[in-house]
């Protein structure tokens, strides 16, 4: 087992560390993008919910007006 470690040079280790750092950098970019997409989606759903609530209130008011005019 020790023999395997002796085969690696300092340059090999430095290249591997640099590769891993790049991978973590891409991972952090991916996670940031995923969170941003999620936040935008939630905000869009909230806006849609508010719009639907306004439409429902408008329809209820129209229904009440119609009931009042028929009575």
C-alpha positions as CSV (number, residue, x, y, z in Angstrom):
1,X,0.0,0.0,0.0
2,X,2.8,2.4,0.8
3,X,4.4,1.6,-2.5
4,X,1.4,3.0,-4.3
5,X,1.7,6.4,-2.6
6,X,5.4,6.5,-3.5
7,X,4.5,6.5,-7.2
8,X,2.9,9.9,-7.1
9,X,4.9,13.1,-7.4
10,X,4.2,16.5,-5.9
11,X,3.1,17.6,-9.4
12,X,0.6,14.8,-9.6
13,X,-0.8,15.7,-6.2
14,X,-1.0,19.4,-7.2
15,X,-2.8,18.6,-10.4
16,X,-5.3,16.4,-8.6
17,X,-6.0,19.2,-6.0
18,X,-6.5,21.7,-8.8
19,X,-8.9,19.3,-10.5
20,X,-10.9,18.8,-7.3
21,X,-11.1,22.5,-6.7
22,X,-12.5,23.0,-10.3
23,X,-15.0,20.3,-9.6
24,X,-16.2,22.0,-6.4
25,X,-16.3,25.3,-8.2
26,X,-18.6,23.8,-10.9
27,X,-20.7,22.1,-8.1
28,X,-21.2,25.4,-6.4
29,X,-22.2,27.1,-9.7
30,X,-24.7,24.3,-10.2
31,X,-26.2,24.6,-6.8
32,X,-26.4,28.3,-7.1
33,X,-28.2,28.0,-10.4
34,X,-30.6,25.4,-8.9
35,X,-31.5,27.6,-6.0
36,X,-32.0,30.6,-8.3
37,X,-34.4,28.5,-10.5
38,X,-36.3,27.4,-7.4
39,X,-36.7,30.9,-6.1
40,X,-37.9,32.2,-9.5
41,X,-40.4,29.3,-9.7
42,X,-41.7,29.9,-6.2
43,X,-42.1,33.6,-7.0
44,X,-44.0,32.8,-10.2
45,X,-46.3,30.5,-8.3
46,X,-47.0,33.2,-5.7
47,X,-47.8,35.7,-8.4
48,X,-50.1,33.2,-10.1
49,X,-51.8,32.5,-6.8
50,X,-52.5,36.2,-6.1
51,X,-53.9,36.6,-9.6
52,X,-56.2,33.6,-9.1
53,X,-57.4,35.0,-5.8
54,X,-58.2,38.3,-7.4
55,X,-60.1,36.5,-10.2
56,X,-62.1,34.5,-7.7
57,X,-63.0,37.6,-5.7
58,X,-64.1,39.3,-8.9
59,X,-66.3,36.3,-9.9
60,X,-67.8,36.2,-6.4
61,X,-68.6,39.9,-6.7
62,X,-70.2,39.4,-10.1
63,X,-72.2,36.4,-8.8
64,X,-73.4,38.6,-5.8
65,X,-74.4,41.4,-8.2
66,X,-76.4,38.9,-10.4
67,X,-78.1,37.5,-7.3
68,X,-79.0,41.0,-6.1
69,X,-80.4,42.0,-9.6
70,X,-82.6,38.9,-9.9
71,X,-84.1,39.4,-6.4
